[in-house]
Amino acid sequence: MRTKANISSMEGQQRSKINTLTWDATKLPLRDGVVDLFISDLPFGKRCGSKKGNPHLYTNVVREMARTAVPGTGRAVLLTHDTRSFCK
């Protein structure tokens, strides 16, 4: 939701080049090895999910990113306040 609001506030041609999709990050509808870059602000148990469930969620998300990332060059930028869960 916030992403779409941010895009709407942009000016010029850049706005028309951006598409957003909402998918389950643990089951991406993509072939293996096709994503160049992931950018995500991961849930940390306040608005979405729970701190108790985050270690399992993060494991599944990272596994799916690894599957769909371009081998050798795929990258991810991941933000989270729940670093303990991410490190588990």
N, C-alpha and C positions, 0 to 999 in steps of 0.2 A: 504494500500500500504506500509506504513512504517513498519507495523508488518511483512509482508512477507520479506521485506529487512532485518529486524533485525534477523529473523529466518535463512535466507540464510547465514548470517555472522557468525552464531554459528558453533562451531566445535563439533564433536563427536556424540554419540548416542542420546543425548537430542533432537537434531534437528529432528530426525525421529519420535519422539513422539508427535510433535506439529502439529495440524491441524488448519487451519483458515477457517472461513466461513463469508460470507457477507450477512446479513439479515437486514430487516427493524426492528429496535429495538422497534418500537411501535406495531408490529404485529409478534411476534416470532412464528415460526412454531414448537412449543413445547407443550407438555402436561403440565397441572398444576402441580406444586410442584416437578420439576425434576432437577433444577439447584442448585448446591452447592455454586457457586461463580461467580459473575459478576465482571469484571474489565473493566472500560471504561474511556476514555478521551473524555468527552462530547463536542460537538460543542459549540462554544461560539460566533458565529455570524460573524467571520472574513472570514474563508474559506468555512464554511458550514452553511447553515441556516442564521438566522438573530437574532440580539438581541431582536427584537420585537416579533419574533416567538418562542424564547427559552422557555418562561414560559409554553406555551402550549405543546411544544415538551418534555420538562423535565417532566411535569405531566404525559404525556402518556407513556414515557419510564419507569419511576419509577412504574407506575401502572402495566405495563407489567412485569417488574422484580418481583414485589410482587406476581403476579399471578403464575409465573413459578418457583419461588424460593422454595426450600424445606422448608416446614413449621417448624418454630422454630430454624432451623440451617442455612438456606440460608443467604448469606452475599453479600454485594456489596461494591466495592471500586470505587468511582466515582470522577473524577477530572474535574474541570471546572474553567475557569477564570471569568465566568459570575455568580458569587455567588448570586447576587441580583435576577436574573431570577430563579435560582435554589430554592431560599428560598421562592419565590412567590408561 
